[in-house]
Each structure stands twice: as C-alpha cells, then as structure tokens.
C-alpha cells in the first residue's frame, strides 16, 4: 500500500514537472529570439494578457458559454450512446439493424453537418450542442459496444443459469463488464466535445473560447489568442481528470 502511494506521488510530481519544463523552455527560447515573439510570445506575456482578460470579466463570459456547450453536448451524446451501445451488445438482431447506420454515418466529419443543422435550428446553442452531441456519440457508442461484446462468455453462462433477463442482465453483467471500455469512450468523448465546441464557436457563436480565439486572430491579438488556447487545454485536463477520478471510484479493480 505504501509502495503504491509512493508511486502515485512520483507520478503526480512528474505530471506537474513536464508542463513546467515546457513553459521554461518556451520562455527562454522566446527571450533569446529563437522563435518569433510576434507569433509565439513568451508565457510571461501571455500571463499578462490573461490577467487583463480576467480583470475585465470577458474570460468568464466566454468560459461559461463554452463549458455549457461542452457539458450539455457531452451528456446529450454520451448517455444515449452508452444505452444504445449496451443494447446493441446484448442483442444480435438490434446490432444487425443499427450497425450499418452507424458505419455509414460515422466517417462523415461532424463539423461538415453544422451548416445543415443551422438550416434547421439556426444560429445559437441548440445547433452547437447538437453538433457536439453527434461528435461525442460515436466514440462512446463504439467503446461501449466493444466493452459488452468482449465480456468473457462465462459471465453470460452464469447469468443464464440464474435466469437473468432484461434489466437484470443489463445491470449485473453488461453494464459492469463494459464499464472499463465505457470510461475509455467517455474520456475520448469529452475531448471530442471540447474540440467540436471550439470549432462550432468559430462561426456559430458570439460568445465562447472558440469565438475569442477566432476574433483574437482576426485582430492579431496573439496574447489573447493564446490565453484561449491555454484555457481550453486546462478545461480538457480538468474534465478528463474528473472522469478518471470517477473511474477509480466506480471500478477500482480495473484502475
């Protein structure tokens, strides 16, 4: 137990040191003129821009808008994906019925559907959240389906011997057995949600970190643009870490 705790602390230190080392190298390279400061300003200058944006309240407005779209799209896409993925894994007939539709639609770039979605729902959060949901749906679905179909046959046999059917089979075999794969899909899904949200905000929003980055690029405010990029990376890190923490609680035997 002590060895495991010590190893965990070591990994935590390494996780903190790696980004710090990158920032230090970036700062030194910029100050020595090894990179063009107009396009790659030092972290210290980005920090000044960050303080300025926080002070005038603009960052919180954009952050709130982006977080809403990310979380709403993640939930609206992830929850149905888990349910449908498990049902497809449990029923060969349903899998045969639905899988061709999934295979046909999955390769379509989700952002390519954005103009079509805007035709029906107009500019606004509904269109943004819908595209994010579609982006999240596929990785979560595929991982959930893979998790169910890879469950060891012996567990299905035991459930059959105890006459487990329907909801009982879902809760006692399919869901617990697929949880490791489901969490993998959720981690992929949250990254896809953030990516899709930012892209849709480039053209389909007037608030959000994606809009802030795009507008900053248009007016050549590089420091503010990098603030948006850094905040997005931090959001991704925090949300992924939260999912990993939840994973440790829900399936401690697999982590």
C-alpha positions as CSV (number, residue, x, y, z in Angstrom):
1,X,0.0,0.0,0.0
2,X,2.8,2.4,0.9
3,X,4.7,1.5,-2.3
4,X,1.5,2.3,-4.3
5,X,1.1,5.6,-2.5
6,X,4.8,6.5,-3.1
7,X,4.5,5.6,-6.8
8,X,1.3,7.7,-7.0
9,X,3.2,10.8,-5.6
10,X,6.0,10.2,-8.0
11,X,3.7,10.2,-11.0
12,X,2.0,13.3,-9.7
13,X,5.3,15.1,-9.4
14,X,6.3,14.0,-13.0
15,X,2.9,15.2,-14.3
16,X,3.5,18.6,-12.8
17,X,7.1,18.9,-13.8
18,X,6.6,18.1,-17.5
19,X,4.4,21.2,-18.3
20,X,6.6,23.4,-16.2
21,X,9.7,22.3,-18.2
22,X,7.9,23.1,-21.5
23,X,7.0,26.6,-20.2
24,X,10.5,27.3,-19.1
25,X,12.0,26.2,-22.4
26,X,9.3,28.2,-24.3
27,X,10.1,31.3,-22.2
28,X,13.9,31.0,-22.7
29,X,13.6,30.4,-26.4
30,X,11.3,33.4,-26.9
31,X,13.5,35.7,-24.9
32,X,16.7,34.6,-26.7
33,X,15.0,35.3,-30.0
34,X,15.0,31.6,-31.1
35,X,11.3,32.0,-32.0
36,X,9.4,35.0,-33.4
37,X,7.7,36.7,-30.4
38,X,5.1,38.2,-32.6
39,X,3.6,34.7,-33.3
40,X,4.9,32.8,-30.2
41,X,5.0,35.3,-27.3
42,X,6.6,34.1,-24.1
43,X,4.4,32.6,-21.4
44,X,5.0,35.7,-19.2
45,X,3.4,37.9,-21.8
46,X,0.5,35.5,-22.2
47,X,0.1,35.7,-18.4
48,X,-0.2,39.5,-18.6
49,X,-2.9,39.1,-21.2
50,X,-4.6,36.5,-19.0
51,X,-4.7,38.9,-16.1
52,X,-6.1,41.7,-18.3
53,X,-8.9,39.5,-19.7
54,X,-9.8,38.2,-16.2
55,X,-9.9,41.8,-14.9
56,X,-12.5,43.0,-17.4
57,X,-14.6,39.9,-17.0
58,X,-14.5,38.8,-20.6
59,X,-12.9,35.5,-19.9
60,X,-15.6,34.3,-17.5
61,X,-18.3,35.1,-20.1
62,X,-16.6,33.1,-22.8
63,X,-15.7,30.3,-20.3
64,X,-19.3,29.9,-19.1
65,X,-20.6,29.7,-22.7
66,X,-18.1,27.1,-23.7
67,X,-18.5,24.9,-20.6
68,X,-22.3,24.9,-21.0
69,X,-22.0,23.7,-24.6
70,X,-19.3,21.1,-23.8
71,X,-21.2,19.6,-20.8
72,X,-24.6,19.7,-22.5
73,X,-23.3,18.1,-25.6
74,X,-21.3,15.5,-23.7
75,X,-24.4,14.4,-21.7
76,X,-26.8,14.5,-24.6
77,X,-24.4,12.5,-26.8
78,X,-22.8,10.2,-24.1
79,X,-25.9,8.9,-22.2
80,X,-27.8,7.7,-25.3
81,X,-24.5,6.2,-26.7
82,X,-24.0,4.1,-23.6
83,X,-27.6,2.9,-23.5
84,X,-27.7,2.1,-27.3
85,X,-24.2,0.5,-27.2
86,X,-25.2,-1.9,-24.4
87,X,-28.4,-2.8,-26.1
88,X,-26.6,-3.5,-29.3
89,X,-24.1,-5.6,-27.4
90,X,-26.9,-7.6,-25.8
91,X,-29.0,-8.2,-28.9
92,X,-27.5,-9.5,-32.2
93,X,-30.7,-8.6,-34.0
94,X,-30.6,-5.0,-32.9
95,X,-26.9,-4.8,-33.6
96,X,-27.5,-6.1,-37.2
97,X,-30.3,-3.5,-37.6
98,X,-28.4,-0.4,-36.2
99,X,-24.8,-1.1,-37.0
100,X,-25.0,-0.4,-40.8
101,X,-26.4,3.1,-40.0
102,X,-23.6,3.7,-37.6
103,X,-20.9,2.6,-40.0
104,X,-22.4,4.8,-42.8
105,X,-22.7,8.0,-40.7
106,X,-19.5,7.7,-38.6
107,X,-17.0,8.7,-41.3
108,X,-18.8,11.9,-42.0
109,X,-16.9,14.8,-40.5
110,X,-19.2,16.1,-37.8
111,X,-18.4,19.7,-38.4
112,X,-19.5,19.2,-42.0
113,X,-23.0,18.8,-40.7
114,X,-23.0,22.1,-39.0
115,X,-24.4,24.1,-42.0
116,X,-27.2,21.6,-42.3
117,X,-28.0,21.8,-38.6
118,X,-28.0,25.6,-38.7
119,X,-30.6,25.5,-41.5
120,X,-33.0,23.7,-39.3
121,X,-32.2,25.2,-35.9
122,X,-30.5,28.5,-36.7
123,X,-27.5,30.1,-35.0
124,X,-27.4,29.5,-31.3
125,X,-26.8,27.0,-28.6
126,X,-29.2,24.4,-29.9
127,X,-27.1,23.9,-33.1
128,X,-23.8,24.0,-31.2
129,X,-25.0,21.4,-28.6
130,X,-26.5,19.1,-31.3
131,X,-23.2,19.0,-33.3
132,X,-21.2,18.4,-30.1
133,X,-23.6,15.6,-29.1
134,X,-23.1,13.9,-32.5
135,X,-19.4,14.2,-32.1
136,X,-19.5,12.6,-28.7
137,X,-22.0,9.9,-29.6
138,X,-19.8,7.7,-31.9
139,X,-16.6,7.2,-29.7
140,X,-18.7,6.4,-26.7
141,X,-21.0,4.1,-28.6
142,X,-18.2,2.1,-30.2
143,X,-16.3,1.7,-26.9
144,X,-19.4,0.7,-25.1
145,X,-20.3,-1.9,-27.8
146,X,-16.8,-3.2,-27.7
147,X,-16.9,-3.5,-24.0
148,X,-20.1,-5.5,-24.0
149,X,-19.1,-7.9,-26.8
150,X,-15.7,-8.5,-25.1
151,X,-17.1,-9.7,-21.8
152,X,-16.0,-13.3,-21.1
153,X,-18.5,-15.9,-22.1
154,X,-18.5,-17.5,-18.7
155,X,-20.3,-14.5,-17.2
156,X,-23.1,-14.8,-19.7
157,X,-23.4,-18.5,-18.9
158,X,-23.7,-17.8,-15.2
159,X,-26.3,-15.2,-15.8
160,X,-28.2,-17.6,-18.0
161,X,-28.1,-20.3,-15.3
162,X,-29.7,-17.9,-12.8
163,X,-32.3,-16.9,-15.4
164,X,-31.1,-13.3,-15.7
165,X,-33.0,-11.4,-18.3
166,X,-33.7,-7.9,-19.5
167,X,-32.9,-5.2,-16.9
168,X,-31.3,-7.7,-14.5
169,X,-28.9,-8.9,-17.2
170,X,-28.2,-5.2,-18.1
171,X,-27.3,-4.3,-14.6
172,X,-25.5,-7.4,-13.4
173,X,-23.4,-8.4,-16.5
174,X,-23.5,-6.0,-19.4
175,X,-23.0,-2.6,-17.6
176,X,-20.4,-3.8,-15.0
177,X,-18.4,-5.7,-17.6
178,X,-18.4,-2.9,-20.1
179,X,-17.5,-0.1,-17.6
180,X,-13.8,0.0,-18.4
181,X,-14.5,0.4,-22.1
182,X,-17.3,2.9,-21.3
183,X,-14.9,5.1,-19.4
184,X,-12.4,5.0,-22.2
185,X,-15.2,6.1,-24.5
186,X,-16.1,8.9,-22.1
187,X,-12.6,10.2,-22.0
188,X,-12.4,10.2,-25.8
189,X,-15.9,11.8,-25.8
190,X,-15.0,14.7,-23.5
191,X,-12.1,15.5,-25.8
192,X,-14.3,15.4,-28.9
193,X,-16.9,17.6,-27.1
194,X,-14.3,20.3,-26.4
195,X,-12.8,20.1,-29.9
196,X,-16.2,20.3,-31.6
197,X,-17.5,23.1,-29.3
198,X,-14.5,25.3,-30.1
199,X,-14.8,24.7,-33.9
200,X,-18.5,25.5,-33.9
201,X,-17.9,28.7,-31.9
202,X,-15.6,29.9,-34.7
203,X,-18.6,30.5,-36.9
204,X,-21.8,29.8,-34.9
205,X,-21.5,31.9,-31.8
206,X,-20.8,35.3,-30.4
207,X,-19.5,34.0,-27.0
208,X,-17.2,31.2,-26.1
209,X,-13.5,30.4,-26.1
210,X,-13.6,29.4,-29.8
211,X,-15.1,32.8,-30.7
212,X,-12.5,34.5,-28.5
213,X,-9.6,32.7,-30.3
214,X,-11.0,33.4,-33.7
215,X,-11.7,37.1,-33.0
216,X,-8.2,37.5,-31.5
217,X,-6.7,36.0,-34.6
218,X,-8.6,38.4,-36.8
219,X,-7.4,41.5,-34.9
220,X,-3.9,39.9,-34.4
221,X,-4.1,39.9,-30.6
222,X,-1.8,36.9,-30.2
223,X,-1.6,37.1,-26.4
224,X,-5.3,36.9,-26.0
225,X,-5.5,34.1,-28.6
226,X,-3.0,32.0,-26.6
227,X,-5.0,32.7,-23.4
228,X,-8.0,31.0,-25.1
229,X,-5.9,28.0,-26.2
230,X,-4.4,27.6,-22.7
231,X,-7.7,27.8,-21.0
232,X,-9.1,25.2,-23.4
233,X,-6.3,22.8,-22.6
234,X,-6.8,23.3,-18.9
235,X,-10.5,22.6,-19.3
236,X,-9.7,19.4,-21.1
237,X,-7.2,18.4,-18.4
238,X,-9.7,19.1,-15.6
239,X,-12.6,17.3,-17.1
240,X,-10.5,14.2,-18.1
241,X,-9.1,14.1,-14.6
242,X,-12.6,14.2,-13.1
243,X,-13.6,11.3,-15.3
244,X,-10.5,9.3,-14.3
245,X,-11.3,10.0,-10.6
246,X,-14.8,8.8,-11.1
247,X,-13.4,5.7,-12.9
248,X,-11.3,4.9,-9.8
249,X,-14.4,5.1,-7.6
250,X,-16.7,3.1,-9.8
251,X,-14.3,0.4,-11.0
252,X,-11.4,0.3,-8.5
253,X,-10.5,-3.2,-9.5
254,X,-9.6,-2.1,-13.1
255,X,-7.5,1.0,-12.3
